[in-house]
Amino acid sequence: MRKLKLISISLLLMSLLVPSAFAESSSIPMEPNASPTAITKDQVTMSSDPSQEVCRYEPLSNGDRIKSCVGPWVWKTLNKKVEKYDSLPLTDQHKLISVAKGQKQKLAQPFTQSKKITSIEPNVTSAFELSSIYSILTGKNSDTITETYDTSKEYDGPDPSSPYNTREYYTAVGYDEYKLDITLTYFWFRSLQYFVPILGVWVDKKIDHNEFNDAGPTHYLTIQLPKIVTYSVDVNR
């Protein structure tokens, strides 16, 4: 008997959620006297926090409601490519260690080399756009390229047959020139919903819009992207 009740409850829950699972794009029937509070394409504006979704809810007299949302806004990559490798001379050179011929040696203490992304043309002042650019280029929301040299790595000196008695290791910052084309887009969602008391949730009955839209503008950027390089020089000391 208990098993039969559980099956009945499961079937009831499935019947309540089925309209959401198979919701098809369809125009939402509006009541004649309903206030037009649903967000339309003509009313779409960026919120103070573009990364967040902003929603409106319009109650209807039959107990249903209209949900409409805009966001998050994102900068979509149209094109990203390296235009020129080693586009600028090395900067921020720092000697890591000197190792004698035939020897191996580790760093006495860790060293961190880092460089901020500062060369973007034309100039970008929006913090939201800059954050997106950093994420596209580095895979993280940071304007800094960083590499740490720890004390576990061994550095080799010149081979015993070498005419040089010392090998010096350096770290420096190099640059690659990137072309990056991005455009501003936003997510737009609108649906007719009904409330499921047994679950305490609103469920989509009909989905009117569920799409990403290009909002423009498109920005064509040239960026000198820093990279951390390591090199060695054999000398006589």
N, C-alpha and C positions, 0 to 999 in steps of 0.2 A: 504494500500500500504506500509506504514511504517512497519507494522507487517510482511509483506511478505519479506521485505528487511532484517529485523532482523533475520528471520528464515533462509534466504539464507546465511547470514554471519555466523550464528551458525553452519549450515551444512558444510560450507567451513572450519571453524576452526576444526570441528570434523574430517573431512576428512584429514586435515593436521596432526593431532595428533594421528590418529589411528595407523599408523605404529609403533609409540613409545609404545603405550599401549599394542600392541600385538606382540612386538618384540620377536623373538625366537632365541635361541642359534644357531648360524650358522657361518661358516667360512666367514670372510670378504674378498670379492674379491679385490685383490691388483692390482694396475696398474703395468705393466712390468717395468716402469722407476721410480716408486715411491721410495723415499729414505726410508730405514727401520728404521724410528724414533719411531715407536710404541714400548712401553715398553713390553718386553716379560718376561717370567719367568726367563730366563737365565740372564736377565739384571736387575732384581729387586734388589735394594739396599735401605737401610734405609737412609732417609734424615736427615738433621741436626735437624729437628723437627719431630720426629716419629708420633706425634699425628695429623699431618696435611696431607692432601691428596696432592700428587704431580701429575700433569697431563701434557701430551704432546699432541699437535695438529698437524696433518699432512694434509695440504691441498691437494686435488686431482684436476686434470684438469677439471673435470666435475662440479666443484663447491662444491662437498661434501668434507668431511674431516674425518679423523680417530682420534678419541679421545682415549687415553689410560692413565690410572691412577693407581697409587700405593699408598696405605695408606688409612686410618690411620693404624699404627702398634699398636697392643695391646698384652698384656700378658693374655692369656686365662687360666682360672682355670681348671685344670684337677682333682684336689682333694683338699678339705679343711676340716679338722676335728680336734677336740680337742683330743689331745693324752693324756693329763693329766690335771685335774683341780687342782688349788692351787699348782702349780708346784714349786714355790719358796716361801720362807718366806715373810711376809708382810714387806714393807718398807715405808718410808715417813709418819710415823704415826704422827697425829696431833690431839690434843684435841679440839673438837668443843665447848662443853658446859658442865657444871655440873648443875644438877637439883635436888633440895631437894625433900625429900619424900612427896608425895601427891601434888606436885606442877606441873605446866606447865610453860615452858619458851621458848622464841624465841632467836635466835642469835642476838647479839647487832649489828653486821655488817656481810655482806656476806663473805664467804670464798670460794676460788677456789682451788681445788686439781687437779694436772695434772701430767702426766708422758709421756715421749717420748718412742717410740718403738726403742730400741737400740740393742736388742739381736736377731740377725738373723744369722743362720748358714746354709751353709757356708756364708762368708761375701759377701754382695752385695754392689758394689760401683757405679753402674749406677743410675743416678738420675731418669731416665725414668722408670727403673725397680722398684726402690724403691717407686716411686709415684704410680705405679700400685699395688704394694704389700699393701701399706697403704689403697688404695681405696678398695681393695678386703677385707681387714680385718676390716676396720672401716666404710666403706660406704662413705668416704669423702677423699679428697686429702690432708690428714694431717698426720703427724707422731706423733701427740700428742693426748692422751686420756685425756679428761677433764670433770670435773663435778663441778658445782657451787652450794653451799649451800646458799640459800637466807634467808631473815629475815621473810618470811611469814610462815614457818613451825614451829609447836609447838612440843617441846620435853617433854616427860613425865618423872617425877621422879618416884621412886619406889612406889609401892602400900602402902597405910597407914599400912597395916598389915605386911609389909616386915621387916625383921630384919636389913636391911640396910637403912641408912638415905640419901644416895646420889646415883644418877645414872650419870655416866660420859659417854659422847658420843665421839667417835673418828672416824676420817677418815684415811684411809691408802691405799696404793697401793698393790694390789695382782697381781698374774700372772697365766695365763693358758698357757700350752704348746700346740702349734698348729703345725700340719704337713700341709704344703702347697706345692702342685705340680703345676707348671705353665709352659706354653710353649708359645713361641713367634709366633704370627700370623700376617698376613697382608691382606688387601683387594686389589684385583686386578680387574680392570674393563677396557674393551676395546669395542668400538662400532664404527659403521659407521654412520655418522650423515649428515643431510642436513639442510639447513637454511630456515626458514619461515619468509620472509620479513614482512608480515603483522603483525607478533607478535614480530619480532626482536629477535628470539631465535633459537638455534640449537636443533634439535629433533633427537633422536636415530632412525635409519632406521633398522639396524641389530645389535644385541648385540652378541659379540663373546665370551666375558668372563665377569662374574659377580659373583665373589666367594671370600670366605675367604680361605687362604692357610696357613698351618702350616709351619713355616720357621725354627723352632728349634732355639736354643737348649731348652731342657726341664730342669728346675731347681727343685730340690727336697730340700725344705727348712724346717728347724725347727725354730720356732719363739716363744719366750717368750712374749706373748701379755699382756701388763698391763691392769688392771681393777681397778676401784675405788670402794672401799668397805667402808661401814659404820657399826660400831658395838658399843655396849654399855657394860659397866661393873658397877655392883652395889657394892658399898663400904661404909664403915663408915668413915666419916670425922669429 
